Amino acid sequence: MNDVLDLKVKATQIRLDIINMIYESKSGHIGGSLSSADILTVLYYNVMNIDPNNPKWEERDRFILSKGHSVEAYYSVLADKGYFPKEELKTYCKFGTRLIGHPNNKIPGVEMNTGALGHGLSIAVGMALGAKMDNKSFRVFTLMGDGELAEGSNWEAAMAASHYKLNNLIGIVDRNRLQISGSTEEVMSLEPLEDKWKSFGWDVLTTDGNDIERLLDIFNVAIASTNDKPKLILAYTTKGKGISFIENKANWHHRVPTEEEYKAAVSELREQMEVYLNEQNIK
């Protein structure tokens, strides 16, 4: 899939799945899942070399969701790709389900349990280094939240990645500027974030993380690079992207919509979907 409109339709469907999962289970992290939906859609439909029918294929690209609390977006993409039945999304966070509130490797397509923040990059560095040592050509991707960059383990991993010249590693930061207790800059200032990654020896690319076309371009640039540096995509996003009354509000980091809010959110997303589908028909 590479048509921008097709990907917009897919990302909107992922957002509808996220809302349905959280409303039905009465649990979940809504803001960060919505902000990362476009990034995950582009990764799984256009960037990564994967085979959902063979999730343990040795040459597959690896993905680690470091911001594990945004698992609703991750499960939605994996189900849509066919790693497990989409009907199973209805069991999210319910008694006896395997779709618990953080990624776990009992789910086909999930490489590693995550959720303790600040560990995903370290895992990705180990996988990328392992690929180099075994002369494998697969790439490793990890999606980090900006709030978790306050964890020092990220910077130890960043230092190791450039030391070992891991040009098969691409990190993505979902830079939505909000975490559960407020603005990232008020909780623990991260800026100048781009300069920090560069000083640790990474190539840094910046983009609008909710613009499908720009995401496609930036991943192409990152993958085409021939130098020996790890790559960091600083993806500026909107927390709660796609639902107007949720966007840019820290209190929606971890909150369940009321029935009225749920209906309004679904209505808004369906309107967006209708616009994209009409544009497809015009084409």
N, C-alpha and C positions, 0 to 999 in steps of 0.2 A: 504494500500500500504506500503510495507516495504522493497522491493528490492532496493538496492542502485542505481542500473542502472535506474530503473523506476523513482526514485526521481530526478536523474540527467537529465533525459529527461524532466520531469515536470518542473524543475527549468529553463531549457533552453527555454522551451515554454513560461514560465512566462517572461523571459527576452525579447523574441521576442514581446510579447504583450506590454511590457513597451515601447520598441522602437517605435512600431506602434502607440501607444496612443499618445506619445509625439510628434512624427513627424506629425501626422494627425491634432492634436490640436494646434500645434506650441506653446506649453506651457508645462512646467513640470520640475521636479527635477529628473534628470537622474542618476547622480552618486550614490546617497544614495539609490535609488530604486534598482539599479543593485547590490549594495553591500549586500543588505538585502534579496535578492530573495531566497537564499538557506535556510536562517533561517526560513522565512515564509513558504517555501515549507515543511520543516520538521515538523514545528509546526502544520500546517493544515492537513497534510497527515499522520502523525505518532504519534503525541504527544497529541493533544487536543481531549477531549471528546466532540464532537459537532454533531449536526444534521442539515445540511443545509435545510432540508425540514421542520424543526421546529425551526427556529432561536431564538425563545423566550423560548425554553425548559428550565424549571427552573433549572435543574441540569447540564446544559451545562457549560463547562469551559469558562471563560471570557478572551478576549484579548483586550488590549488597545495599539494602535499604537501611542506612545508618539511622535515619530518623524513624525508628521503628514504630512510633506511635501513629504514624500516618499510614498504617497498614491497610486501612479501608481502600485507599486508592490502589495499593499494590495488589490486594486480593482481587479487586475488580478487573484490573488489567490481566492478571494471570488467568482468571476465569474466562474473560472474553477471548483470550488467545487459545483457550482450550486445554489448559493444564489440568483443570478439574471442572466438573459440571457447574454452569452458572447458577443453577437452582440452589446449589450449596451456599451461595451468598446469603440466603435467607436464614441460615443457621448461625450467622456471625454472632459471636459472644453469647450464644445460648447454651444451656446445659448439654454437655456431652459432645459439643462441636469440636472439630479440629481447627476451626477458624477462630483462634483466640485473639486477644487484643494486641498482640505483637507477633511479628513474623516468626514462624518456627519451621524447622526443616522437615517436618512430617508432611508438609504441603508440597506437592510436585511443583518444581520451579523455584522454590525458596532454597537458596544456597546455605544460609546460616541464620540461626536465631539472633535476633537483634532487639534492642529496646533500651538497654543500658546505654545512655547517650555517650557519644565520643569514642565508640569502639569500632564503628563500621570502617573507617579509613584504615585503621591498623589491620583489620582482617583483609581488606582489599589489597593492601601493600604486600601482605604475606602471600596472597594468591598470585599477584602479578610477579613477585619475585620467584615463586615456584614455577610459573610458566617459563620464565627466563632460564631457570636452572635445568628444566626438562626439555628445553628447545621447542616449546609449544607456541603456537601463534595466536591463541585466544587473547582477548582483551578483557580488562576488568573495569567495571563501572561501579561507582558508589554515589548515592544521593544523600547529602548531609543537610541537616537543618542549620540555619544560621545561629540559633540559640545554643546548639550543642558545641559550637566552636569555642565556647568558654572553657571547655574541658581541655586540659593540657595534653592529654593523650593524642589529640588531633595533631598537635604541632610536633610531637615526637615522631609520629607516623609520616608527617609531611617532610621532615628532615631526612628520614630513612629513604623515602621514595626518590628524592633527588640524589641522595648518595649512591643508590643502586641503579640510577639512570633508568627508572621504570617508565619508559615511553609507551608501554602497553597499559598504563593506568590513566583513567579519566575520572576525576572527581567532579561532582556537580554540587554547588551550594544553592539551596532554595532560599534566596535572600528576600524574605517577606518582611523582615525587620520587626516582627512581633514574636514574643514567646508567652508562656502561660501567665506570667506575672507582669507583662507590659512590654514596652519597647526594648529591643535588644541593646540599644545605646544607653538606656537608663539602667538596665540590669547589669550589663558588663560591656562597655564600649568595644566594638570590633574594628572601627575605622582607624586608619586607612586599610581596609581589608584587602584590596587588590595588591597594594604594595607589600603587605605582610606575606601573601602567598609567593609573590615574586622574589622576596628576600630569602625564602626557603628553597629557591631554585626551581620553581614551577613556571611553566608557560600559563599565563592567565588570559582567558577570553571572557568578555562580558556580553550579555544579551538580555532581552526581555523574555523571561521564562514563561510567559503566558502567550507568546506570539509564536504560533506553530511554524510559520515560514522562517522566522529568524532562528528558531531552534534547529530546524533542518540545516540551515546554512552553517551555524556555529559548530554543530557536530561534524559536518563535512570538513570544516577547517581543522578541527582537532584531530580527526582521524587521518587526514592527509599530511599532517606535519611529519617531517622526517628527522627532526632532531632527537636528542636522547633524553629530553625532559618529560616528566609527568605533566599532564594537562589538567587545569582547573577551569571549569566553566562557572562563572559567577552569574547565576540566573536571577535577575530581579523579578520578583513575582508579587502578587497581591494576595494576602492571606484571605481565605474565603472566596477566592475568585469565582465569579459566575453567578453569585447570589447577592444582590445589591445590599440587603440589610445585614449580611454577614461580613461583607468585605471590610478589611482594615479595622476589625474590632477584636482586641485581645481576649475579651470575655467569651468569644466563640472558639477559642483554642480547644476547649474540651467542654462542649455543651450539647445537649440534645434539644432539637427544636420541639416546640409545642405542636399540637395538631394544626393550629392555625398557621404557624410558621412553616410547618412541613408542607402544607398545601400551597402556600405562597411560593416556597422554594421550587417545588415541582413545577408549578405553573410557569415560573420565570425560566427555568431550564427548558421546558417544552417549547416555549416561545422562541428561545435561541435555536433549538433544534429545527423548528419549522423554517426559520430564516435560512439556515444552512441547506436544508433539503430542497427548498425552493430554488436556491442558487444553483444547486446541482442539476435540477430539472431544466433551468434556463440554459445551462451549458449544453 
